[in-house]
Amino acid sequence: MRLLLRFCGFVFAVGTIVFLVGVGAAAGLLWHFSKDLPDYSQLQDYEPPVMTRVHASDGSLVAEYANQRRLYIPIQAVPKMVISAFLAAEDKNFYEHNGLDFGGIARAGVLYAQNFGSGRRPQGASTITQQVAKNFLLTNEVSLQRKVKEALLSLKIERTYSKEKILELYLNEIYLGVGAYGVAAASLLYCRRRQTTTTRSASVTVLSSAATG
């Protein structure tokens, strides 16, 4: 009995040491990556380059000049149907998480394990906030370092900005094909006229399809 107690004590001690070492290592890594994070406060006054549009005297569009098609609009001007479509496709738990969707990460991990070696494309687990962090402040580099920075920035962005501000940044920056960045530029490009009740559904379908690739 005494031998069993000693063994249990030994296992507990080793487990405690391993746990503390792991916590210390994780804290050290977080500190290391945190000290080199980009300045996320610049998102508050973000002003992207937008298109120059030339109109005739009757209001018709004559020409557009831009390296990238962009039209920045406030979140209040984006139709609710468009917002709902993007949330359903990209981040259905957007209003519930604090920048990281741990449930989504777990599901993506399980699916990756199930489909390993099948050649299927892995399911993404990045939230809209993570995509904002990557698109505005980081690069597309595929590395653990970038993912850790992306996660840390996402938590800071969520604490600093409202959900509406994060959505506004995302919907104005996302690339939607044919040189169009943001839902306003893409809507003009794909529909070429103001949205009516009839065209709105078609616009939502096109935009959400372009976003999900």
Helices and strands as residue ranges (DSSP letters): H 2-34, G 40-45, E 52-55, E 61-65, E 69-70, G 75-77, H 80-90, H 102-114, H 128-137, H 144-160, H 163-173, E 180-181, H 183-191, H 197-212
